[in-house]
Amino acid sequence: MLFDPTLAYAMGASGGEAQGNPIAAFVPLIVMFAIFYFLLIRPQQKKAKQHKEVLANLKKGDHVLTAGGLYGRIYSIAEDVLTLDIGDDIKVKTNRNYIAGLADIGPKPVSKDPK
């Protein structure tokens, strides 16, 4: 016989009643959100806040790195437009939002004067 009716009844759904606490199903989702918040969202917000402060405190003479990879010294500031001196009297204008951060150019070389 191909069809066994007792097997079909055994595989059927139970009386239709949900078992367990429905709030307990949301606990893993809440824990996962908390993990994502503390490992991903919060550090990213902190970094964005620090970058915003750096952009707000730029001043003439600061060495910066642009998002395009240019290193330069701020020559002048007019609202959101910065003029950067990138060397050999070459000046470029860029928007303040395209500054990636302050450049760490290290210590300036000391010239040895033979005199």
C-alpha positions in Angstrom: 0.0 0.0 0.0 1.4 3.4 -1.0 -0.6 5.6 1.3 -0.6 5.0 5.0 -3.3 7.1 6.7 -1.7 6.9 10.1 1.5 8.4 8.7 -0.5 11.4 7.3 -2.1 12.1 10.6 1.2 11.9 12.4 2.7 14.6 10.2 -0.2 17.0 10.5 -0.1 20.2 12.5 -1.0 20.2 16.1 -4.2 21.7 17.5 -3.3 25.1 16.1 -2.1 26.5 19.4 1.2 28.4 19.5 3.6 27.2 22.0 6.0 29.3 24.1 6.1 33.0 24.8 5.8 35.2 21.6 8.0 37.8 23.2 10.8 35.3 23.4 10.9 35.2 19.6 12.0 38.8 19.6 14.9 38.5 22.1 17.4 37.2 19.5 16.5 40.1 17.2 17.0 42.6 20.0 20.3 41.1 21.0 21.5 41.2 17.3 20.5 44.9 17.0 22.4 45.7 20.2 25.5 44.0 18.9 25.2 45.9 15.5 24.7 49.2 17.4 27.8 48.9 19.6 30.1 47.3 17.0 29.1 49.1 13.8 26.7 52.1 14.2 28.1 53.8 17.3 31.8 53.8 16.2 30.8 55.1 12.8 28.8 58.0 14.3 31.7 58.8 16.6 34.1 58.9 13.6 31.7 61.1 11.6 31.4 63.5 14.5 35.2 63.8 14.8 35.6 64.4 11.1 32.9 67.1 11.2 34.8 68.8 14.0 38.1 68.6 12.0 36.4 70.2 9.0 34.9 73.0 11.2 38.3 73.8 12.7 40.4 74.1 9.5 42.5 77.2 9.4 45.0 78.8 7.1 48.4 77.0 7.1 47.0 73.5 8.0 48.4 70.6 6.0 45.5 68.5 4.7 44.8 65.4 2.6 42.0 65.6 0.1 39.6 62.8 -0.8 41.3 62.6 -4.2 44.7 62.0 -2.6 46.3 65.4 -2.9 48.5 66.7 -0.1 48.5 70.5 0.4 48.6 73.4 2.7 45.6 75.6 3.1 46.4 78.9 1.4 43.0 80.6 1.9 39.5 79.9 3.1 36.3 81.4 1.7 33.2 79.8 3.2 33.3 76.2 1.9 35.9 76.8 -0.7 39.5 76.1 0.3 42.5 77.1 -1.8 45.3 74.6 -1.3 49.0 75.2 -2.2 50.2 71.9 -3.4 53.8 73.0 -4.2 55.8 75.1 -6.7 53.2 77.9 -6.4 50.4 75.6 -7.7 47.1 76.4 -6.1 43.9 74.4 -6.4 40.5 75.1 -5.1 38.4 72.4 -3.4 35.3 72.1 -1.4 35.6 71.8 2.4 33.6 68.5 2.3 36.3 66.9 0.1 39.0 67.2 2.8 39.7 63.7 4.1 41.6 65.0 7.1 44.7 66.7 8.4 47.9 65.4 6.8 50.6 64.0 9.0 53.6 65.3 7.2 56.0 64.5 10.0 59.0 66.6 11.2 60.4 69.0 8.7 63.9 68.2 7.5 66.7 70.1 9.0 69.0 71.6 6.5 72.7 71.4 7.4 74.2 74.8 6.6 78.0 74.5 6.2 78.5 78.0 7.5 
